[in-house]
Amino acid sequence: MPRRATKRGAQRTPLSADCDVLICGASFAGLAVARELSDSGARVMVVDRYEIGERQTSACGIPTLWLEALGLQEALQQTFDELVIHTPHATVRYDLPWTFSTFDYRTLCGLLADQAAFRFETAKVNGRTGFTVHTDRGDIRAPLIVDALGWRRVLGAGENVQPPDALLSRGLEVHPFGSGSEMEIWIDRSYVPAGYGWSFPADAELRIGVGSFDPRFHVREPTVKLAEDLKAETVRYQGNWIPHALRDATQDGVFFAGDSAGHCLPLTAEGIRTALYFGIACGRELRAVHVGHQTREQALARYHAFSASHALPFRWMLRVQRLIPRVPPRVLGASLGVIDRRRFIDWAFGHYLEVAHPRFVEQRTPTSASRKAVAA
Ligand SMILES: Cc1cc2nc3c(=O)[nH]c(=O)nc-3n(C[C@H](O)[C@H](O)[C@H](O)COP(=O)(O)OP(=O)(O)OC[C@H]3O[C@@H](n4cnc5c(N)ncnc54)[C@H](O)[C@@H]3O)c2cc1C
């Protein structure tokens, strides 16, 4: 796990600032927004309670194509062209039509930050009044504010829905030293009644964890059990809540990207590429505002509609997420074996990638969003 580098005590000086775009959260979504604004000329400020890349927020598995599209290959650790799924009654191996890779969180965040231009401050965001964001170091004002703070949706208006009532899953993993060559998934009720376990090798480390779709089900014991079954040490824990339903991507004049907007995919809990994808979309709209090609209100409406236009695949994946725990394990094992057909796998994984395809990165032209806005 990265060591703590956040400024503390006397180093945590008072902060008062004005900027054109304030991005709260310096992980996948926040840094993707900033990257998209890199040559816009906007005074961009990014705040996070930790230094960039200091606190890993996931197992860091992503379609390799996304790393390539963003020029982040330097962060890549291991690549897998096969997904191994274990159920109590069968193990199946799917040849993937595109590969998955694990990456180093600190390196990736550093690379993304290098592609952007912004002022960074470590500060804990506590809330907002209109276009002023309150942090533990002082207030920051901006006409364009992005909440990329994760599932808590700190800058949302009104009372926030908290777990276990919110539409959230929970995930926990350990990071023992070790090596492996397979990306493995366990759909096994002896670990978790509704959810799955995983082991993602990343060079000299394994990321072994369990996710539960039911937020009331605690995952510490199952994570320990899975790690012990794999003869791995239960060290360096990392866990969080994971949204599994889309939320409004704009509210009360604020833009939300990544987990704060529920952009993590249900069923697989894959939320990195979607955080990047929607972060890019958000950054494009903000950019068009800054260069004067659309108003803030137009940007809010367009980004809101863009996010909402993805509701269908999110709904379908949530349905399957709810269905799988009801399928008897023997039937599930047999079904997974039957669907191991090249054409079906290509079709299913192809559609899955389409939900947030890496070609979206290429579709950027400096003023693509603004041109469309002007034409509209
Ligand atoms: C155990 C686990 C494993 C996972 N594995 C994968 C995986 O392999 N692949 C995948 O695609 N997805 C995975 N996910 C999901 C993925 O981690 C999230 O969907 C993704 O991190 C969302 O990115 P984000 O930028 O929206 O939010 P986050 O990555 O959560 O970043 C939020 C940022 O905001 C900062 N922050 C939060 N609150 C405050 C505050 N009040 N003030 C200041 N800063 C604040 C945090 O420090 C952080 O930097 C996993 C999740 C879990 C829990």
The ligand as an ORCA input file, in Angstrom:
! r2SCAN-3c Opt
* xyz 0 1
  C     -12.204     -3.550     -3.121
  C     -12.539     -2.905     -4.426
  C     -11.947     -3.361     -5.602
  C     -12.283     -2.787     -6.823
  N     -11.675     -3.249     -7.960
  C     -11.957     -2.691     -9.149
  C     -11.269     -3.121    -10.327
  O     -10.375     -3.965    -10.295
  N     -11.615     -2.541    -11.510
  C     -12.563     -1.565    -11.583
  O     -12.843     -1.088    -12.695
  N     -13.213     -1.126    -10.487
  C     -12.918     -1.642     -9.264
  N     -13.544     -1.178     -8.143
  C     -14.466     -0.032     -8.270
  C     -13.628      1.260     -8.433
  O     -12.665      1.313     -7.397
  C     -14.455      2.542     -8.361
  O     -15.602      2.426     -9.156
  C     -13.574      3.709     -8.840
  O     -12.494      3.876     -7.951
  C     -14.382      4.994     -8.939
  O     -13.504      6.049     -9.247
  P     -13.820      7.527     -8.747
  O     -12.728      8.386     -9.272
  O     -15.219      7.885     -9.028
  O     -13.763      7.440     -7.133
  P     -12.593      7.001     -6.185
  O     -11.572      6.206     -6.896
  O     -13.246      6.413     -4.990
  O     -11.905      8.364     -5.763
  C     -12.501      9.314     -4.931
  C     -11.421     10.310     -4.524
  O     -12.028     11.301     -3.696
  C     -11.259     11.482     -2.522
  N     -12.183     11.882     -1.464
  C     -13.256     11.206     -1.002
  N     -13.906     11.934     -0.080
  C     -13.216     13.092      0.046
  C     -13.422     14.274      0.818
  N     -14.450     14.413      1.663
  N     -12.532     15.292      0.667
  C     -11.496     15.196     -0.194
  N     -11.266     14.105     -0.949
  C     -12.110     13.070     -0.830
  C     -10.589     10.147     -2.275
  O      -9.399     10.317     -1.505
  C     -10.309      9.666     -3.695
  O      -9.056     10.112     -4.160
  C     -13.224     -1.724     -6.895
  C     -13.801     -1.248     -5.716
  C     -13.462     -1.825     -4.485
  C     -14.068     -1.274     -3.239
*
